Amino acid sequence: MNVETSLVWQLACFSVCGMLLGVGYEVLRIIRTVIPHHSFAVGVEDTFYLALCGLVLFGLSMEIGNGNFRASYLLFAAIGFILYIFTVGRLFRFVYTAVIGAVKKLFGFVFGKLLRPLRKAFVSFIHKSAVLFVHFHKNINDKIKRAQADLKKHREILYNNDNNLERNEVVNVSRIEGKVRKIQ
């Protein structure tokens, strides 16, 4: 191959690479359409995407450009990207936006209209089961408050009544003294 053909082939490779990078960006756009993002998350995604593009273009320039990096490589990659975005990318975006919108409406209809009785029954069940948890929490909370009040009234150390000692009997175990009481 002569030099002119080689350079034209290199620039064509970078144009195709730019188009493929445009396809990769379409994947990000589809994800953003399906799952709405905050602008900060979009910025982070774009930053990682641009870093990946830089690595791909650098690797391609080292492979195809025989270790040389030319500004024309970036220019033709950008031209390929722009050509994809404004031609095939527009058509592709129109199609996937329509499809995703239709799927969202279908899910909205299914979950909004058809499953409404099921949703009402589920919410009713949750409210009824929540009452049990509220009573359980109230009972536990009352027991804790009674135990705290008992500790405030009696300044002695309270032990579990595992042994057979009588109530109010003093236990001497290596300098620990206290009355044995049963917590009720």
SEZABA-50822 format. One record per residue: residue in three letters; z, y, x of N, C-alpha, C, CB in turn. Coordinates in nm, 4 decimals, decimal comma. Glycine has a CB too. Example, Ala and Ser with C-alpha at 12.3 -4.5 7.8 and 13.67 -1.06 7.14 Angstrom:
 res      n.Z      n.Y      n.X     ca.Z     ca.Y     ca.X      c.Z      c.Y      c.X     cb.Z     cb.Y     cb.X
 ALA   0,7800  -0,5690   1,3190   0,7800  -0,4500   1,2300   0,7800  -0,3300   1,3200   0,9046  -0,4473   1,1308
 SER   0,7080  -0,2250   1,2850   0,7140  -0,1060   1,3670   0,7870   0,0030   1,2900   0,5725  -0,0598   1,4084
! end
This chain:
 res      n.Z      n.Y      n.X     ca.Z     ca.Y     ca.X      c.Z      c.Y      c.X     cb.Z     cb.Y     cb.X
 MET   0,0000  -0,1178   0,0838   0,0000   0,0000   0,0000   0,0000   0,1235   0,0879   0,1206   0,0001  -0,0951
 ASN  -0,0736   0,2215   0,0451  -0,0730   0,3454   0,1215   0,0424   0,4339   0,0748  -0,2082   0,4194   0,1071
 VAL   0,0618   0,5446   0,1386   0,1765   0,6313   0,1143   0,1723   0,6919  -0,0249   0,1821   0,7414   0,2184
 GLU   0,0533   0,7346  -0,0716   0,0429   0,7972  -0,2028   0,0764   0,6981  -0,3135  -0,0973   0,8541  -0,2236
 THR   0,0231   0,5774  -0,3033   0,0510   0,4750  -0,4029   0,1985   0,4382  -0,4002  -0,0360   0,3507  -0,3790
 SER   0,2529   0,4295  -0,2830   0,3936   0,3951  -0,2706   0,4819   0,5020  -0,3344   0,4308   0,3765  -0,1238
 LEU   0,4494   0,6277  -0,3123   0,5292   0,7360  -0,3703   0,5135   0,7401  -0,5219   0,4887   0,8711  -0,3094
 VAL   0,3929   0,7180  -0,5719   0,3705   0,7151  -0,7166   0,4482   0,5988  -0,7786   0,2187   0,7028  -0,7488
 TRP   0,4460   0,4834  -0,7125   0,5206   0,3676  -0,7626   0,6706   0,3963  -0,7633   0,4907   0,2428  -0,6771
 GLN   0,7230   0,4599  -0,6604   0,8647   0,4944  -0,6545   0,9026   0,5895  -0,7682   0,8986   0,5578  -0,5187
 LEU   0,8201   0,6924  -0,7901   0,8493   0,7881  -0,8966   0,8406   0,7229  -1,0339   0,7536   0,9065  -0,8889
 ALA   0,7465   0,6298  -1,0522   0,7366   0,5565  -1,1788   0,8610   0,4701  -1,2003   0,6090   0,4686  -1,1809
 CYS   0,9105   0,4090  -1,0944   1,0333   0,3288  -1,1050   1,1513   0,4154  -1,1481   1,0649   0,2600  -0,9705
 PHE   1,1602   0,5347  -1,0932   1,2704   0,6236  -1,1310   1,2533   0,6764  -1,2736   1,2800   0,7408  -1,0327
 SER   1,1303   0,6941  -1,3179   1,1084   0,7344  -1,4576   1,1530   0,6234  -1,5529   0,9591   0,7687  -1,4817
 VAL   1,1185   0,5010  -1,5206   1,1613   0,3875  -1,6031   1,3136   0,3736  -1,5992   1,0941   0,2564  -1,5548
 CYS   1,3725   0,3957  -1,4815   1,5189   0,3894  -1,4699   1,5832   0,4974  -1,5571   1,5631   0,4062  -1,3217
 GLY   1,5241   0,6158  -1,5600   1,5749   0,7226  -1,6466   1,5687   0,6844  -1,7929   1,4968   0,8504  -1,6241
 MET   1,4607   0,6168  -1,8318   1,4497   0,5702  -1,9704   1,5564   0,4658  -2,0020   1,3099   0,5119  -1,9963
 LEU   1,5801   0,3753  -1,9083   1,6840   0,2730  -1,9296   1,8229   0,3360  -1,9348   1,6788   0,1668  -1,8180
 LEU   1,8443   0,4401  -1,8564   1,9725   0,5110  -1,8648   1,9850   0,5814  -1,9996   1,9864   0,6133  -1,7492
 GLY   1,8720   0,6257  -2,0560   1,8733   0,6828  -2,1911   1,9132   0,5795  -2,2946   1,7368   0,7404  -2,2260
 VAL   1,8664   0,4553  -2,2774   1,9067   0,3470  -2,3678   2,0576   0,3240  -2,3567   1,8288   0,2158  -2,3352
 GLY   2,1105   0,3305  -2,2344   2,2556   0,3155  -2,2153   2,3329   0,4268  -2,2840   2,2899   0,3134  -2,0665
 TYR   2,2778   0,5470  -2,2819   2,3441   0,6580  -2,3498   2,3391   0,6402  -2,5016   2,2792   0,7912  -2,3100
 GLU   2,2331   0,5770  -2,5510   2,2254   0,5486  -2,6946   2,3394   0,4551  -2,7368   2,0880   0,4858  -2,7304
 VAL   2,3767   0,3626  -2,6504   2,4895   0,2735  -2,6814   2,6156   0,3563  -2,7006   2,5104   0,1681  -2,5687
 LEU   2,6382   0,4543  -2,6138   2,7545   0,5428  -2,6303   2,7459   0,6205  -2,7612   2,7653   0,6406  -2,5118
 ARG   2,6273   0,6662  -2,7963   2,6112   0,7414  -2,9201   2,6368   0,6536  -3,0421   2,4714   0,8018  -2,9275
 ILE   2,5966   0,5276  -3,0357   2,6233   0,4349  -3,1465   2,7731   0,4133  -3,1609   2,5512   0,2994  -3,1241
 ILE   2,8420   0,3937  -3,0495   2,9872   0,3746  -3,0537   3,0542   0,4981  -3,1133   3,0431   0,3458  -2,9120
 ARG   3,0068   0,6164  -3,0780   3,0643   0,7400  -3,1327   3,0349   0,7556  -3,2811   3,0110   0,8609  -3,0570
 THR   2,9223   0,7029  -3,3269   2,8907   0,7097  -3,4694   2,9796   0,6142  -3,5484   2,7422   0,6770  -3,4936
 VAL   3,0009   0,4955  -3,4937   3,0829   0,3960  -3,5637   3,2299   0,4346  -3,5594   3,0632   0,2566  -3,5021
 ILE   3,2781   0,4728  -3,4414   3,4186   0,5084  -3,4229   3,4245   0,6549  -3,3807   3,4883   0,4154  -3,3165
 PRO   3,4644   0,7437  -3,4707   3,4711   0,8859  -3,4337   3,5714   0,9073  -3,3202   3,5101   0,9723  -3,5564
 HIS   3,5344   0,9944  -3,2262   3,6155   1,0206  -3,1085   3,6613   1,1653  -3,1081   3,5376   0,9886  -2,9806
 HIS   3,7702   1,1890  -3,0385   3,8150   1,3244  -3,0090   3,7269   1,3783  -2,8965   3,9676   1,3276  -2,9694
 SER   3,7143   1,5093  -2,8877   3,6248   1,5673  -2,7878   3,6684   1,5330  -2,6450   3,6186   1,7187  -2,8051
 PHE   3,7988   1,5153  -2,6229   3,8457   1,4766  -2,4898   3,7960   1,3368  -2,4540   3,9995   1,4819  -2,4829
 ALA   3,8021   1,2446  -2,5496   3,7550   1,1080  -2,5247   3,6047   1,1070  -2,4995   3,7897   1,0160  -2,6436
 VAL   3,5312   1,1915  -2,5709   3,3876   1,2018  -2,5492   3,3599   1,2520  -2,4080   3,3231   1,2951  -2,6537
 GLY   3,4371   1,3494  -2,3627   3,4211   1,4014  -2,2271   3,4495   1,2963  -2,1214   3,5117   1,5202  -2,2059
 VAL   3,5528   1,2173  -2,1437   3,5859   1,1099  -2,0486   3,4742   1,0059  -2,0450   3,7206   1,0425  -2,0864
 GLU   3,4239   0,9684  -2,1631   3,3139   0,8714  -2,1671   3,1908   0,9254  -2,0950   3,2784   0,8363  -2,3125
 ASP   3,1585   1,0508  -2,1212   3,0416   1,1101  -2,0553   3,0595   1,1186  -1,9041   3,0144   1,2490  -2,1116
 THR   3,1815   1,1469  -1,8604   3,2078   1,1528  -1,7164   3,1850   1,0167  -1,6512   3,3516   1,2006  -1,6899
 PHE   3,2377   0,9111  -1,7135   3,2169   0,7767  -1,6598   3,0696   0,7373  -1,6663   3,3021   0,6747  -1,7364
 TYR   3,0017   0,7779  -1,7720   2,8591   0,7470  -1,7839   2,7798   0,8169  -1,6730   2,8059   0,7894  -1,9228
 LEU   2,8090   0,9431  -1,6482   2,7379   1,0148  -1,5423   2,7679   0,9559  -1,4046   2,7753   1,1629  -1,5447
 ALA   2,8911   0,9113  -1,3837   2,9246   0,8460  -1,2566   2,8450   0,7164  -1,2404   3,0765   0,8169  -1,2487
 LEU   2,8348   0,6407  -1,3495   2,7562   0,5176  -1,3459   2,6088   0,5492  -1,3194   2,7715   0,4397  -1,4783
 CYS   2,5562   0,6537  -1,3833   2,4169   0,6943  -1,3592   2,3960   0,7310  -1,2129   2,3786   0,8134  -1,4494
 GLY   2,4919   0,8040  -1,1572   2,4808   0,8414  -1,0166   2,4773   0,7201  -0,9254   2,5956   0,9312  -0,9775
 LEU   2,5628   0,6228  -0,9537   2,5638   0,5007  -0,8725   2,4324   0,4236  -0,8863   2,6818   0,4110  -0,9129
 VAL   2,3825   0,4139  -1,0084   2,2575   0,3402  -1,0310   2,1425   0,4101  -0,9592   2,2271   0,3280  -1,1830
 LEU   2,1334   0,5416  -0,9727   2,0239   0,6143  -0,9080   2,0350   0,6103  -0,7557   2,0218   0,7591  -0,9558
 PHE   2,1557   0,6181  -0,7045   2,1734   0,6092  -0,5597   2,1334   0,4715  -0,5089   2,3187   0,6395  -0,5212
 GLY   2,1785   0,3667  -0,5795   2,1424   0,2306  -0,5391   1,9929   0,2075  -0,5466   2,2140   0,1291  -0,6258
 LEU   1,9300   0,2605  -0,6516   1,7856   0,2452  -0,6652   1,7112   0,3218  -0,5559   1,7401   0,2930  -0,8032
 SER   1,7620   0,4389  -0,5222   1,6946   0,5151  -0,4158   1,7089   0,4460  -0,2805   1,7515   0,6577  -0,4078
 MET   1,8207   0,3809  -0,2576   1,8382   0,3093  -0,1318   1,7494   0,1850  -0,1280   1,9858   0,2703  -0,1120
 GLU   1,7294   0,1221  -0,2425   1,6474   0,0009  -0,2473   1,4989   0,0342  -0,2474   1,6822  -0,0819  -0,3709
 ILE   1,4571   0,1200  -0,3363   1,3137   0,1485  -0,3506   1,2679   0,2533  -0,2515   1,2822   0,1947  -0,4923
 GLY   1,3528   0,3514  -0,2231   1,3140   0,4590  -0,1336   1,3339   0,4267   0,0125   1,3896   0,5810  -0,1669
 ASN   1,3627   0,3026   0,0449   1,3828   0,2579   0,1834   1,4903   0,3389   0,2543   1,2523   0,2670   0,2612
 GLY   1,5968   0,3662   0,1840   1,7085   0,4390   0,2450   1,6932   0,5891   0,2393   1,7245   0,3975   0,3871
 ASN   1,5848   0,6371   0,1846   1,5647   0,7819   0,1719   1,6017   0,8261   0,0311   1,4179   0,8211   0,2044
 PHE   1,6598   0,9435   0,0231   1,6931   0,9989  -0,1076   1,6189   1,1310  -0,1220   1,8480   1,0181  -0,1245
 ARG   1,5389   1,1419  -0,2251   1,4595   1,2624  -0,2464   1,4990   1,3263  -0,3783   1,3084   1,2305  -0,2444
 ALA   1,4873   1,4571  -0,3846   1,5175   1,5291  -0,5083   1,4179   1,4921  -0,6171   1,5162   1,6810  -0,4845
 SER   1,2980   1,4545  -0,5785   1,1972   1,4160  -0,6785   1,2399   1,2897  -0,7532   1,0600   1,3937  -0,6112
 TYR   1,3198   1,2041  -0,6913   1,3710   1,0861  -0,7603   1,4567   1,1293  -0,8795   1,4529   0,9969  -0,6633
 LEU   1,5475   1,2219  -0,8549   1,6329   1,2714  -0,9639   1,5502   1,3413  -1,0706   1,7397   1,3674  -0,9095
 LEU   1,4512   1,4179  -1,0293   1,3664   1,4892  -1,1234   1,2929   1,3913  -1,2146   1,2664   1,5780  -1,0486
 PHE   1,2352   1,2860  -1,1589   1,1605   1,1905  -1,2408   1,2541   1,1031  -1,3253   1,0727   1,1020  -1,1514
 ALA   1,3733   1,0763  -1,2768   1,4708   1,0046  -1,3605   1,5105   1,0916  -1,4795   1,5967   0,9652  -1,2778
 ALA   1,5301   1,2205  -1,4563   1,5627   1,3127  -1,5651   1,4463   1,3236  -1,6634   1,5983   1,4517  -1,5092
 ILE   1,3232   1,3263  -1,6125   1,2057   1,3322  -1,7000   1,1977   1,2057  -1,7853   1,0759   1,3497  -1,6168
 GLY   1,2218   1,0906  -1,7261   1,2223   0,9653  -1,8022   1,3306   0,9644  -1,9091   1,2417   0,8470  -1,7086
 PHE   1,4489   1,0134  -1,8755   1,5596   1,0211  -1,9711   1,5221   1,1132  -2,0862   1,6890   1,0708  -1,9020
 ILE   1,4699   1,2303  -2,0551   1,4348   1,3280  -2,1581   1,3222   1,2754  -2,2462   1,3940   1,4615  -2,0941
 LEU   1,2222   1,2120  -2,1864   1,1136   1,1540  -2,2655   1,1667   1,0490  -2,3628   1,0076   1,0918  -2,1732
 TYR   1,2587   0,9642  -2,3173   1,3152   0,8626  -2,4062   1,3936   0,9274  -2,5191   1,4053   0,7665  -2,3279
 ILE   1,4817   1,0220  -2,4856   1,5698   1,0831  -2,5860   1,4885   1,1557  -2,6933   1,6680   1,1811  -2,5188
 PHE   1,3822   1,2238  -2,6551   1,3081   1,3033  -2,7518   1,1936   1,2288  -2,8206   1,2540   1,4237  -2,6842
 THR   1,1645   1,1061  -2,7801   1,0584   1,0308  -2,8473   1,1173   0,9091  -2,9173   0,9494   0,9874  -2,7464
 VAL   1,1312   0,8016  -2,8466   1,1804   0,6767  -2,9042   1,3273   0,6896  -2,9441   1,1622   0,5608  -2,8047
 GLY   1,4038   0,7642  -2,8673   1,5457   0,7810  -2,8957   1,5713   0,8480  -3,0288   1,6105   0,8603  -2,7870
 ARG   1,4883   0,9466  -3,0647   1,5029   1,0134  -3,1942   1,4803   0,9153  -3,3087   1,4047   1,1312  -3,2054
 LEU   1,3737   0,8380  -3,2980   1,3439   0,7397  -3,4011   1,4551   0,6354  -3,4099   1,2092   0,6719  -3,3730
 PHE   1,4989   0,5873  -3,2953   1,6062   0,4881  -3,2909   1,7354   0,5450  -3,3493   1,6296   0,4408  -3,1465
 ARG   1,7657   0,6695  -3,3185   1,8872   0,7322  -3,3712   1,8785   0,7483  -3,5223   1,9107   0,8688  -3,3048
 PHE   1,7632   0,7858  -3,5727   1,7456   0,7980  -3,7173   1,7711   0,6637  -3,7849   1,6040   0,8491  -3,7510
 VAL   1,7192   0,5561  -3,7270   1,7343   0,4229  -3,7864   1,8802   0,3782  -3,7818   1,6450   0,3206  -3,7132
 TYR   1,9448   0,3869  -3,6647   2,0824   0,3352  -3,6592   2,1794   0,4245  -3,7344   2,1279   0,3209  -3,5147
 THR   2,1528   0,5533  -3,7469   2,2399   0,6392  -3,8278   2,2295   0,6002  -3,9746   2,2031   0,7885  -3,8089
 ALA   2,1069   0,5717  -4,0218   2,0887   0,5292  -4,1609   2,1556   0,3947  -4,1862   1,9395   0,5210  -4,1954
 VAL   2,1406   0,3013  -4,0931   2,1997   0,1681  -4,1104   2,3522   0,1767  -4,1098   2,1512   0,0722  -3,9992
 ILE   2,4078   0,2505  -4,0161   2,5544   0,2627  -4,0081   2,6086   0,3345  -4,1310   2,5963   0,3384  -3,8797
 GLY   2,5378   0,4371  -4,1793   2,5800   0,5059  -4,3017   2,5785   0,4126  -4,4216   2,4902   0,6258  -4,3287
 ALA   2,4751   0,3292  -4,4324   2,4675   0,2341  -4,5438   2,5796   0,1311  -4,5354   2,3310   0,1634  -4,5450
 VAL   2,6079   0,0832  -4,4159   2,7158  -0,0154  -4,3987   2,8515   0,0480  -4,4330   2,7171  -0,0706  -4,2527
 LYS   2,8722   0,1719  -4,3923   2,9981   0,2405  -4,4252   3,0128   0,2586  -4,5757   3,0050   0,3771  -4,3551
 LYS   2,9024   0,2952  -4,6442   2,9083   0,3093  -4,7896   2,9354   0,1764  -4,8565   2,7790   0,3684  -4,8428
 LEU   2,8755   0,0694  -4,8054   2,8981  -0,0628  -4,8614   3,0445  -0,1041  -4,8463   2,8065  -0,1654  -4,7940
 PHE   3,0996  -0,0843  -4,7254   3,2413  -0,1160  -4,7050   3,3300  -0,0278  -4,7906   3,2792  -0,1004  -4,5579
 GLY   3,2933   0,0987  -4,8043   3,3703   0,1881  -4,8908   3,3689   0,1413  -5,0346   3,3162   0,3294  -4,8824
 PHE   3,2541   0,0950  -5,0818   3,2452   0,0439  -5,2180   3,3267  -0,0833  -5,2334   3,0997   0,0181  -5,2561
 VAL   3,3113  -0,1754  -5,1382   3,3825  -0,3036  -5,1482   3,5330  -0,2821  -5,1434   3,3394  -0,3988  -5,0350
 PHE   3,5785  -0,2040  -5,0457   3,7226  -0,1851  -5,0321   3,7764  -0,0830  -5,1313   3,7563  -0,1420  -4,8910
 GLY   3,6924   0,0044  -5,1817   3,7392   0,1065  -5,2752   3,7393   0,0601  -5,4185   3,6552   0,2285  -5,2637
 LYS   3,6307  -0,0005  -5,4626   3,6165  -0,0360  -5,6039   3,6527  -0,1807  -5,6329   3,4756  -0,0100  -5,6490
 LEU   3,5937  -0,2720  -5,5580   3,6102  -0,4127  -5,5904   3,7480  -0,4675  -5,5553   3,5060  -0,4924  -5,5200
 LEU   3,8079  -0,4165  -5,4493   3,9381  -0,4699  -5,4074   4,0553  -0,3847  -5,4560   3,9431  -0,4808  -5,2563
 ARG   4,0296  -0,2915  -5,5472   4,1372  -0,2050  -5,5975   4,2488  -0,2854  -5,6642   4,0808  -0,1033  -5,6966
 PRO   4,2195  -0,3834  -5,7523   4,3298  -0,4619  -5,8109   4,4101  -0,5380  -5,7057   4,2750  -0,5604  -5,9134
 LEU   4,3411  -0,5919  -5,6073   4,4110  -0,6626  -5,5005   4,4979  -0,5669  -5,4208   4,3112  -0,7330  -5,4081
 ARG   4,4462  -0,4472  -5,3964   4,5224  -0,3484  -5,3218   4,6466  -0,3052  -5,3999   4,4348  -0,2269  -5,2897
 LYS   4,6318  -0,2877  -5,5336   4,7477  -0,2505  -5,6159   4,8541  -0,3602  -5,6141   4,7038  -0,2222  -5,7608
 ALA   4,8107  -0,4849  -5,6224   4,9059  -0,5959  -5,6182   4,9753  -0,6018  -5,4828   4,8351  -0,7292  -5,6473
 PHE   4,9005  -0,5780  -5,3766   4,9571  -0,5804  -5,2423   5,0590  -0,4689  -5,2250   4,8468  -0,5681  -5,1372
 VAL   5,0268  -0,3498  -5,2730   5,1196  -0,2367  -5,2616   5,2439  -0,2640  -5,3432   5,0531  -0,1053  -5,3078
 SER   5,2282  -0,3211  -5,4624   5,3440  -0,3549  -5,5446   5,4325  -0,4572  -5,4746   5,2992  -0,4085  -5,6807
 PHE   5,3713  -0,5572  -5,4136   5,4484  -0,6579  -5,3396   5,5225  -0,5949  -5,2223   5,3560  -0,7699  -5,2891
 ILE   5,4566  -0,5048  -5,1519   5,5204  -0,4383  -5,0381   5,6386  -0,3553  -5,0839   5,4199  -0,3501  -4,9636
 HIS   5,6237  -0,2840  -5,1951   5,7355  -0,2027  -5,2451   5,8532  -0,2905  -5,2861   5,6904  -0,1164  -5,3642
 LYS   5,8248  -0,4044  -5,3506   5,9325  -0,4944  -5,3907   6,0008  -0,5569  -5,2700   5,8787  -0,6035  -5,4821
 SER   5,9238  -0,5941  -5,1684   5,9854  -0,6533  -5,0500   6,0579  -0,5479  -4,9673   5,8799  -0,7236  -4,9647
 ALA   6,0156  -0,4234  -4,9751   6,0835  -0,3174  -4,9011   6,2238  -0,2962  -4,9544   6,0041  -0,1871  -4,9086
 VAL   6,2429  -0,3175  -5,0853   6,3764  -0,3025  -5,1445   6,4735  -0,3998  -5,0790   6,3718  -0,3258  -5,2977
 LEU   6,4276  -0,5230  -5,0538   6,5143  -0,6208  -4,9879   6,5562  -0,5732  -4,8492   6,4436  -0,7560  -4,9775
 PHE   6,4627  -0,5186  -4,7746   6,4943  -0,4705  -4,6406   6,5855  -0,3496  -4,6454   6,3671  -0,4365  -4,5653
 VAL   6,5679  -0,2663  -4,7455   6,6549  -0,1492  -4,7585   6,7973  -0,1938  -4,7874   6,6042  -0,0546  -4,8701
 HIS   6,8149  -0,2909  -4,8790   6,9494  -0,3410  -4,9076   7,0090  -0,4098  -4,7854   6,9464  -0,4379  -5,0263
 PHE   6,9299  -0,4866  -4,7139   6,9776  -0,5523  -4,5928   7,0239  -0,4487  -4,4908   6,8674  -0,6413  -4,5327
 HIS   6,9449  -0,3453  -4,4716   6,9813  -0,2398  -4,3770   7,1076  -0,1682  -4,4231   6,8658  -0,1391  -4,3608
 LYS   7,1185  -0,1428  -4,5529   7,2373  -0,0747  -4,6056   7,3621  -0,1590  -4,5830   7,2203  -0,0444  -4,7557
 ASN   7,3531  -0,2909  -4,6079   7,4678  -0,3784  -4,5863   7,5087  -0,3816  -4,4391   7,4362  -0,5196  -4,6348
 ILE   7,4131  -0,3940  -4,3506   7,4433  -0,3961  -4,2074   7,5026  -0,2631  -4,1644   7,3168  -0,4272  -4,1251
 ASN   7,4460  -0,1554  -4,2135   7,4947  -0,0229  -4,1775   7,6387  -0,0027  -4,2271   7,4020   0,0857  -4,2357
 ASP   7,6687  -0,0493  -4,3478   7,8053  -0,0381  -4,3994   7,9035  -0,1189  -4,3147   7,8111  -0,0850  -4,5451
 LYS   7,8647  -0,2390  -4,2725   7,9522  -0,3204  -4,1876   7,9769  -0,2527  -4,0532   7,8912  -0,4595  -4,1659
 ILE   7,8747  -0,1919  -3,9979   7,8908  -0,1215  -3,8703   7,9846  -0,0029  -3,8870   7,7540  -0,0743  -3,8161
 LYS   7,9696   0,0707  -3,9959   8,0572   0,1861  -4,0192   8,2020   0,1415  -4,0386   8,0096   0,2659  -4,1419
 ARG   8,2222   0,0307  -4,1123   8,3591  -0,0194  -4,1293   8,4191  -0,0632  -3,9968   8,3614  -0,1358  -4,2280
 ALA   8,3395  -0,1275  -3,9139   8,3896  -0,1705  -3,7837   8,4208  -0,0500  -3,6963   8,2878  -0,2618  -3,7139
 GLN   8,3403   0,0535  -3,7012   8,3680   0,1741  -3,6235   8,4934   0,2428  -3,6741   8,2492   0,2703  -3,6289
 ALA   8,5112   0,2449  -3,8058   8,6316   0,3067  -3,8610   8,7551   0,2274  -3,8203   8,6223   0,3164  -4,0145
 ASP   8,7445   0,0955  -3,8197   8,8567   0,0109  -3,7792   8,8909   0,0347  -3,6325   8,8241  -0,1378  -3,8031
 LEU   8,7895   0,0533  -3,5487   8,8151   0,0806  -3,4082   8,8822   0,2165  -3,3889   8,6853   0,0746  -3,3293
 LYS   8,8494   0,3140  -3,4722   8,9107   0,4460  -3,4599   9,0563   0,4431  -3,5034   8,8337   0,5486  -3,5422
 LYS   9,0893   0,3584  -3,6018   9,2268   0,3515  -3,6506   9,3176   0,2781  -3,5528   9,2310   0,2830  -3,7861
 HIS   9,2697   0,1761  -3,4926   9,3525   0,0926  -3,4052   9,3031   0,1105  -3,2624   9,3477  -0,0585  -3,4481
 ARG   9,3864   0,1642  -3,1779   9,3447   0,1943  -3,0415   9,3588   0,0746  -2,9485   9,4249   0,3099  -2,9877
 GLU   9,4116  -0,0366  -2,9952   9,4233  -0,1536  -2,9117   9,2865  -0,2195  -2,8967   9,5257  -0,2522  -2,9701
 ILE   9,2740  -0,3016  -2,7925   9,1503  -0,3746  -2,7715   9,1433  -0,4851  -2,8751   9,1414  -0,4319  -2,6270
 LEU   9,0295  -0,4945  -2,9420   9,0130  -0,5963  -3,0448   8,9350  -0,7122  -2,9863   8,9415  -0,5392  -3,1700
 TYR   8,9855  -0,8330  -3,0096   8,9212  -0,9535  -2,9593   8,8734  -1,0369  -3,0764   9,0172  -1,0348  -2,8697
 ASN   8,7804  -1,1247  -3,0485   8,7431  -1,2218  -3,1507   8,8584  -1,3183  -3,1665   8,6110  -1,2969  -3,1141
 ASN   8,8817  -1,3651  -3,2837   8,9945  -1,4526  -3,3104   8,9513  -1,5982  -3,2940   9,0510  -1,4276  -3,4520
 ASP   8,9078  -1,6335  -3,1728   8,8643  -1,7702  -3,1471   8,9821  -1,8635  -3,1209   8,7690  -1,7731  -3,0291
 ASN   9,0867  -1,8093  -3,0643   9,2028  -1,8952  -3,0358   9,2955  -1,8979  -3,1569   9,2797  -1,8453  -2,9095
 ASN   9,4006  -1,9747  -3,1498   9,4895  -1,9967  -3,2634   9,6090  -1,9034  -3,2617   9,5369  -2,1395  -3,2651
 LEU   9,5945  -1,7861  -3,2095   9,7055  -1,6906  -3,2060   9,7208  -1,6248  -3,3414   9,6837  -1,5841  -3,0968
 GLU   9,8436  -1,5885  -3,3689   9,8724  -1,5221  -3,4943   9,8280  -1,3769  -3,4890  10,0211  -1,5313  -3,5268
 ARG   9,8150  -1,3159  -3,5999   9,7774  -1,1761  -3,6099   9,8872  -1,0899  -3,5494   9,7509  -1,1364  -3,7567
 ASN   9,8496  -0,9832  -3,4807   9,9394  -0,8874  -3,4156  10,0181  -0,9475  -3,3008  10,0347  -0,8307  -3,5162
 GLU   9,9789  -1,0618  -3,2509  10,0475  -1,1204  -3,1367   9,9846  -1,0644  -3,0096  10,0398  -1,2764  -3,1397
 VAL  10,0679  -1,0290  -2,9122  10,0203  -0,9685  -2,7895   9,9828  -1,0791  -2,6916  10,1272  -0,8741  -2,7288
 VAL   9,8649  -1,0624  -2,6273   9,8167  -1,1601  -2,5307   9,8221  -1,0959  -2,3927   9,6718  -1,2084  -2,5653
 ASN   9,8834  -1,1638  -2,2944   9,8874  -1,1156  -2,1570   9,7995  -1,2052  -2,0722  10,0327  -1,1121  -2,1021
 VAL   9,6877  -1,1551  -2,0310   9,5983  -1,2311  -1,9456   9,5612  -1,1415  -1,8294   9,4716  -1,2809  -2,0230
 SER   9,6245  -1,1631  -1,7186   9,6005  -1,0890  -1,5948   9,5774  -0,9400  -1,6196   9,4811  -1,1475  -1,5219
 ARG   9,6793  -0,8737  -1,6631   9,6864  -0,7283  -1,6840   9,6073  -0,6760  -1,8027   9,6389  -0,6594  -1,5625
 ILE   9,5457  -0,7624  -1,8798   9,4788  -0,7136  -1,9997   9,5710  -0,7436  -2,1160   9,3370  -0,7794  -2,0195
 GLU   9,6136  -0,6414  -2,1826   9,7046  -0,6579  -2,2957   9,6400  -0,5990  -2,4204   9,8420  -0,5906  -2,2675
 GLY   9,6608  -0,6626  -2,5309   9,6087  -0,6086  -2,6547   9,6479  -0,6950  -2,7698   9,4594  -0,5944  -2,6488
 LYS   9,6367  -0,6419  -2,8860   9,6678  -0,7159  -3,0057   9,5420  -0,7878  -3,0528   9,7236  -0,6227  -3,1154
 VAL   9,5613  -0,9091  -3,0979   9,4493  -0,9866  -3,1486   9,4390  -0,9573  -3,2978   9,4672  -1,1408  -3,1206
 ARG   9,3212  -0,9056  -3,3374   9,2986  -0,8743  -3,4790   9,1653  -0,9341  -3,5204   9,3009  -0,7195  -3,5049
 LYS   9,1589  -0,9664  -3,6418   9,0352  -1,0190  -3,6957   8,9577  -0,9036  -3,7595   9,0627  -1,1329  -3,7988
 ILE   8,8353  -0,8864  -3,7192   8,7521  -0,7810  -3,7776   8,6960  -0,8317  -3,9079   8,6378  -0,7378  -3,6812
 GLN   8,7193  -0,7564  -4,0111   8,6747  -0,7995  -4,1434   8,5605  -0,7157  -4,1908   8,7875  -0,7936  -4,2434
! end
